[in-house]
């Protein structure tokens, strides 16, 4: 529907093109045509060796041709040019924490989630696979304990509650332990508390016996004793697309990711559902890491440009969310 609307809007605009507008288009064609992706790579190369003069020149050119309301390449360049700027200035950490503090609006996150599921198939498939796996392993069992690393606001689980109510023997008792990173600011547990309240409301709606425990902490310091695992639990560990935020063995031998995976192994879960993006985001070297980010998000921005109108509010929020939660983090 959004794609058709975008096409119709485009046709209407072209149908009303005036002589003045045609003149503007002709002038635009005369402007210098640039390859933004190549410029981004060249700028990243200059940033990686601290060549401030060359990097600044490339940044200025990229800014002149990028736009948050343009096509997919212009929008991607608009996000990544800010990343390169803060990397060059050495202020990536401060900016990332500031943006994360400003971007934790529950309504905006819901809009991002809905739009992502609607137009990005490889975002929807893992949630379906995860829920289907949990339904299969919990058949006939009275208690299910889900430990969710990176629960955010828990939007994955209401659908599972609804499906559990259709069991012939009725829904089991569901315990969810939601693990999140502490949020910057004075309320580090706020997102986790919101997730617990949201899920409790949905569980009540579907008459599912429910218990929630939130843990806001660095994942690598969590102990099994903190999770209250019971012997008769059907234990499921779930982590979709969030393990990439942990430093791996390419940086430290006893890395945060290895410690988390070791803890999960010691839990001995019935299943471990793990979703990963095929990209070397944790590469210790900046330039290869930047290339991986650019290539991956080029595909996402291309999908959005093909399926969603450029003035769609949810699309703009999603693109800003992607740049905050992923691109900024990878360019520090």
N, C-alpha and C positions, 0 to 999 in steps of 0.2 A: 504493500500500500504506500509506504513512504517513498519507494522507488518510483512508482507511478506518479505520485504527487510531485516529486522532483522533476520528472520529465515534463509534466503538464505545465508546471511553473516556468520551466526553461522555454517551452514553446510559446507561452503567452508573452514572456519578456521579449523573445526574438520577434514575435509578431508585431509588437508595438515599438520596434526600434525606429527611431527618428533619424533624420539626416545628421543631426548633431552627434547622436550616439555612434553612428557609423564612422564619423570623422574621428571620434575618440578611439574606436577600435583600430582604425588604420594607424593612428599615432602609437598605440600600444604595440602593434606589430613591428614598428620601426625601432622599438627599444631593444636593447641588447638582450639576447636570449642566453640564459645561463643554465648550467647543469648543477642544480642545487646539491644533489647527492655527492657529486665529485667534489664540489666546494666544501661540503661538510667533512669529507674524508681528509682533504688537504688541510683544512683548519685543525682537525683533530691531530694530524701528524705534527703540525706546528705547536699545538698545545702540549703534546706529549714530550717534546724536547725543550719546552719553555722558551720558544721563539716568539716573544711578545709582539714584536713589530709585525711579522708575517701573520701571526694569528689574529691580531687586531684588524689588519687590512681585510682578511677573509671574513671576519665577523661582520664588518661593516657592509660588505657586498651581500652576504647572506641576509642580513636584516633588511636591506633594500628590496630584496626579491621574495621574502617570506611573508606569510600572512596567516593569521588565525582564522580567517574566513575564506581563504582561497581553496585551491585544489588540494588533493591529499599530500603531494610533495611539499607544497608551500606551508601547509599546516604542520607537517612533520618537522620541516626546517625551523619553523617558529619555535617549536618545543626544544629541539636539540641545540639551537644557537644559544639559548639561555643556559643550558647545561654546560656548554663549552666555555661560556663567559665566566660562570662561577668556578669552573675547574681552573681556568687560567688565573683567576683572582685568589684561588685558595679558600673560597667561602662556601663551598658546597655543603658542608655539614650544617652550618647555621641556616642556610636557605632551605635545606631539606626539612629541618625540624620546624621552621616557620610555616612552610607550606603544608606539612602534615597537620599542624595545629589548626590551620585554617580550612583544611579539606575534609574534616571528619563530620560533616553534616549528614545526618542519617537519611534525610530526604534525597539529597544529591546521590548518595551511595545507592539508594534504591533505584533511582532513575538509571544510573550506570549499569546496575545489575540487570534490570529489565531490558534495556536496549542491547546490552551485550548478549543476553540469551536469545534475543529476537534475531539478531543479524550475524552473529559470529558462531558458526556451527561447532568449531573445536573448543568453544567455551561451554556450550550446552552439553555436549557428549560426556565429558568427565563427570558432571553432576548426575546424569542419568545412570552411568555405569556404577558410580559410587553407591547411590541409593538402591539400585537393583542388587548389588552385591550384598549390602546389609540386609535387605529383605530375604535373600536366599539363605544366608547363614543363620538368621534368627528365627527361621520357621519352627514353630512349636516351642520356642524357648520363652520363659516367663520374664527374663530380665536381659536388657541390652544396655551396655555401657559404651558410649561413643566418646573417644578422646579426639577432639578436633584441634589440630595445630593450625592456627590462623583462622579462627572462626569468624572474624570481622563482626557482622551483625547477625550471623546465623541464617542467612536467607536460603541456604540449601535445605534446611531441615523441616520447614512446614509441609513441604510436599511429601517427605518421608512419613510424617505423622499421619497425613491423610491416607497414605497407602497402607500403613500399619492397621488402621481401623477396619480395613477390608478383610483382615485375616479371619478365618472361620472360627478360631478359638479366641478372638478378640485381641486387642493390642497388648503388647508386653509393657512392663514398667521400663521406661526409658530414662537413663541417666546420661547427661551430656556434660563433659568437662571441656569447657571452652578455653583454649590457650591463646593469648594474644600478647603482643609486645606492649609494654606500658606506653600510653600516649603522652606526648610532650605537654607540659603545662602543669596546672595545679590539680587536675583530675585524671591521673594515669589509668584509673580503672573504669572510666565513664563508658567507653565503648563496650567493654565486657559486661557491665551492669545492664546496659541497654539491651544487649543480646539476650541476657538471661530473662529479662522482663518480657521481651518480644516473644521468645520461644515459650515461656510459661503461658502467655495469652493464647498462642496457637495450640498448644497442647490441651488447654482447657476447652478450646473450641471443638477439637476433635475427640475429646474424652480420652486422652492418652495419659496414663499415670506418668508424671514427669518430675525430675529433679535436676537442678542445674548447679554447677560449681564453676566459677570463673577464676582463672589464674592469669594475672597480668605480670609477666616476668620475662627475662631473657630465657629462651628455650633451653639453652645448653646447661643452665644451672638447676633445672627442674629435676626433682628426685621422684622415684616411684612412690615413695611414702606420701608425697603430696597429692597423689591421684586417687586415693581411697579405692583401690581395686579390690573387689570381692571375688571369692573363689567361684561362685555360681554365675558370675557375669559372663555373657557373651561379649567379649572385649573386641572392639573395633577401633583401630587408629586410622584417622583420616587426615590427609594433608594435601590439599590441591593448590599447586602453583605458588606455594609460599616458602618452600625449603630453599628456593633460589636466593632468598635474602640472607642466608647464613654463609659465612666464609667456609670454604671447603679445604681439602688437603693440598690443593695447589698453592695455598697461601701459608697455612700452618699444618704441621704434622698432626698435632692433637687439635684438629679444627673443631669449630662449633658444630658443624654439620655432622661430623663423625661422632661427636659426643651425644647429639640428639638421636642419631640412628642407633647408637649403642644402647641408649636408654629404652628406645622402642623395642629393640630385640629382647632386652631383659624383661619387658612387660609380658612377652609371649602372647600377643593378641591372636584372636581367631583369624583376622585378616588385617592387612595393612594396605589401605588404598592411598596410593601416592601418585599425584599428578605433577609432571615436570614439563617445562618448555625446553625444546631442543635448541639450546643456545648456551654458549660459554660465558654466562654473565658473571661468573665469579673468577674469571681469568685475572691473575694478579697484575697483568700489564694493561694499561689504559687503552691503547689503540685497538688491540683485538677485541676488548670488551665493548668499545664504542661501535666497532663494525657490527658485532652481533646484535647490539641494541638497535642500530639503524636498520639492518636488514629485517629483523623481526617486526619492528613497528611499521616499516614500510608496507608490509602485507596487511597489518591491521588497519592502517589509515586508508589503504586502497579499498578494502572491503567496505569501510564506512562511507567512502566517497561514492562507491557504486550503488549502495543500498539506501542511504539516508540523505535527505536534503541538506545542503550546506548550512542553512540557517536554522536547523533543528536544534533546540535548546539542549536536549539530552545528549546529542552528539558532541556539542561543545563541552559539556560537563565531562563526558567520557574521555575525550581527548585530553582535557586538562588533568583528569584523574590519572590517566596513563602516564603523562609526563611527570607528575608528582611522584607517584608510587614506584615507578620503574626507571624512567630515564634519568631523573635527578639523582636517584640512588646510585646508578651505575656510573655516573660521571664524577662522583666525588673522589 
